[in-house]
Structures are given as structure tokens and as C-alpha cells.
Amino acid sequence: MIGSAQPGSSGDLGVWHRQWQVTLEAESFFAEVYAAGVPYAYVPRPRFRESDVLSVFVQEQMPGFAIDADELSDGRWVERIPDLLALPRRTGQQVNGAEQIAAFLERLF
């Protein structure tokens, strides 16, 4: 059955791979939004392990809010766009990952 593959199951591994690919792409997008400091609206996904952690991170570290799945499915989320755009951008020191890796490697040698 399409979409039924779960970790450790004998389901369609192609579907499982695509699900992970979508998850990784979403997490990359999340990282880009965080780095840009722009407000972020998201739909919590309780069946995904990382959802709770990411929700807490947004609540504590980013301007943004959760959109209920019902709001998403019936289109009411559009009414919240002005609230999202009114949130301030996150400011602060940006960390350069390349510089951090270089400093780490330099300490090793």
C-alpha cells in the first residue's frame, strides 16, 4: 500500500525513501528560514518524531506560530498571513558554519 511504509516495516521502500527525502527538504527549508530570521508558520505533525522538538524550537527561538491542520485543510490559514507578516524578524548574531568547522578542524591539528 502506498504511503504505509514505516521504519522497520516491509512496506514499499521507495515510498519510505521519498518520505525521508521530503522530510530532509523540509528541514533544510526550516534551517534557511531560521538563518534568514523571518517569521515561520508551520503545521505540527504529531506522527513525526521531530515535530515536537521543532515546535518547541520555533516557540522559543523564532518568530512564528503553529497552524492547526483543520485551518490548513479548510483554507482559514490564509486569514493568519497578516499576523505572520506582522511578526518581527529575528535579529542576532549569525553563525557561519564554515568558520565553525574550520575552527574545529584547526583545534584537531
C-alpha beads as a LAMMPS data file, in Angstrom:
LAMMPS data file: protein, C-alpha beads

109 atoms
108 bonds

1 atom types
1 bond types

-500.0 500.0 xlo xhi
-500.0 500.0 ylo yhi
-500.0 500.0 zlo zhi

Masses

1 110.0

Atoms # bond

1 1 1 0.000 0.000 0.000
2 1 1 1.424 3.398 -0.952
3 1 1 2.304 5.564 1.994
4 1 1 2.180 2.723 4.513
5 1 1 5.897 2.090 4.805
6 1 1 7.269 2.746 8.276
7 1 1 10.705 2.235 9.789
8 1 1 11.394 -1.438 10.177
9 1 1 8.399 -2.474 8.082
10 1 1 8.429 -4.449 4.897
11 1 1 6.449 -1.721 3.098
12 1 1 7.389 -0.042 -0.157
13 1 1 10.958 1.192 0.408
14 1 1 10.598 3.632 -2.480
15 1 1 7.742 5.359 -0.650
16 1 1 9.772 5.337 2.563
17 1 1 12.730 6.921 0.749
18 1 1 10.505 9.638 -0.749
19 1 1 9.029 10.387 2.678
20 1 1 12.530 10.876 4.114
21 1 1 13.540 12.980 1.131
22 1 1 10.560 15.286 1.704
23 1 1 11.403 15.445 5.422
24 1 1 15.026 16.375 4.715
25 1 1 13.990 19.023 2.211
26 1 1 11.546 20.473 4.756
27 1 1 14.245 20.566 7.427
28 1 1 16.599 22.316 5.001
29 1 1 13.896 24.905 4.333
30 1 1 13.381 25.288 8.082
31 1 1 17.112 25.951 8.544
32 1 1 17.056 28.575 5.801
33 1 1 14.065 30.345 7.373
34 1 1 15.820 30.332 10.741
35 1 1 19.037 31.710 9.251
36 1 1 17.102 34.472 7.471
37 1 1 15.305 35.396 10.702
38 1 1 11.906 35.606 9.041
39 1 1 8.652 34.593 10.752
40 1 1 7.652 30.960 10.311
41 1 1 4.227 29.327 10.328
42 1 1 4.062 25.562 10.475
43 1 1 1.672 22.656 10.853
44 1 1 2.652 20.354 13.727
45 1 1 2.874 16.715 12.658
46 1 1 2.384 14.590 15.781
47 1 1 3.236 11.334 13.995
48 1 1 6.745 12.602 13.216
49 1 1 9.329 12.329 15.987
50 1 1 10.973 15.635 15.170
51 1 1 7.727 17.635 15.171
52 1 1 7.606 18.306 18.926
53 1 1 11.245 19.366 19.036
54 1 1 10.854 21.689 16.062
55 1 1 7.645 23.165 17.515
56 1 1 9.388 23.968 20.800
57 1 1 12.340 25.432 18.900
58 1 1 10.067 27.766 16.915
59 1 1 8.211 28.818 20.076
60 1 1 11.457 29.614 21.904
61 1 1 13.818 30.800 19.169
62 1 1 11.852 32.133 16.207
63 1 1 9.006 34.494 15.479
64 1 1 6.161 32.302 14.309
65 1 1 3.265 30.105 15.252
66 1 1 1.554 26.800 14.595
67 1 1 -1.293 26.435 12.137
68 1 1 -3.873 23.826 13.034
69 1 1 -4.337 21.053 10.461
70 1 1 -8.021 21.990 10.178
71 1 1 -7.053 25.596 9.398
72 1 1 -4.797 24.311 6.662
73 1 1 -7.355 21.975 5.116
74 1 1 -10.236 24.454 5.060
75 1 1 -8.170 27.465 3.992
76 1 1 -8.549 29.511 7.182
77 1 1 -4.757 29.681 7.482
78 1 1 -4.828 32.411 4.828
79 1 1 -6.553 34.694 7.340
80 1 1 -3.476 34.397 9.581
81 1 1 -0.993 35.612 6.971
82 1 1 -1.250 39.250 8.160
83 1 1 -0.447 38.072 11.717
84 1 1 2.594 36.209 10.418
85 1 1 3.829 39.156 8.370
86 1 1 3.362 41.489 11.353
87 1 1 5.794 39.493 13.483
88 1 1 9.269 40.995 13.830
89 1 1 12.239 39.387 12.165
90 1 1 14.646 37.586 14.450
91 1 1 17.849 39.509 14.891
92 1 1 21.092 38.473 16.415
93 1 1 24.469 37.169 15.592
94 1 1 24.515 34.814 12.638
95 1 1 26.807 31.834 12.970
96 1 1 28.945 30.950 9.991
97 1 1 29.011 27.158 9.859
98 1 1 32.063 27.055 7.606
99 1 1 34.040 29.122 10.105
100 1 1 32.922 26.872 12.957
101 1 1 34.036 23.737 11.110
102 1 1 37.367 25.332 10.188
103 1 1 37.994 26.306 13.821
104 1 1 37.068 22.796 14.965
105 1 1 39.441 21.193 12.469
106 1 1 42.179 23.638 13.381
107 1 1 41.906 22.581 17.041
108 1 1 42.294 18.935 15.996
109 1 1 45.596 19.572 14.260

Bonds

1 1 1 2
2 1 2 3
3 1 3 4
4 1 4 5
5 1 5 6
6 1 6 7
7 1 7 8
8 1 8 9
9 1 9 10
10 1 10 11
11 1 11 12
12 1 12 13
13 1 13 14
14 1 14 15
15 1 15 16
16 1 16 17
17 1 17 18
18 1 18 19
19 1 19 20
20 1 20 21
21 1 21 22
22 1 22 23
23 1 23 24
24 1 24 25
25 1 25 26
26 1 26 27
27 1 27 28
28 1 28 29
29 1 29 30
30 1 30 31
31 1 31 32
32 1 32 33
33 1 33 34
34 1 34 35
35 1 35 36
36 1 36 37
37 1 37 38
38 1 38 39
39 1 39 40
40 1 40 41
41 1 41 42
42 1 42 43
43 1 43 44
44 1 44 45
45 1 45 46
46 1 46 47
47 1 47 48
48 1 48 49
49 1 49 50
50 1 50 51
51 1 51 52
52 1 52 53
53 1 53 54
54 1 54 55
55 1 55 56
56 1 56 57
57 1 57 58
58 1 58 59
59 1 59 60
60 1 60 61
61 1 61 62
62 1 62 63
63 1 63 64
64 1 64 65
65 1 65 66
66 1 66 67
67 1 67 68
68 1 68 69
69 1 69 70
70 1 70 71
71 1 71 72
72 1 72 73
73 1 73 74
74 1 74 75
75 1 75 76
76 1 76 77
77 1 77 78
78 1 78 79
79 1 79 80
80 1 80 81
81 1 81 82
82 1 82 83
83 1 83 84
84 1 84 85
85 1 85 86
86 1 86 87
87 1 87 88
88 1 88 89
89 1 89 90
90 1 90 91
91 1 91 92
92 1 92 93
93 1 93 94
94 1 94 95
95 1 95 96
96 1 96 97
97 1 97 98
98 1 98 99
99 1 99 100
100 1 100 101
101 1 101 102
102 1 102 103
103 1 103 104
104 1 104 105
105 1 105 106
106 1 106 107
107 1 107 108
108 1 108 109
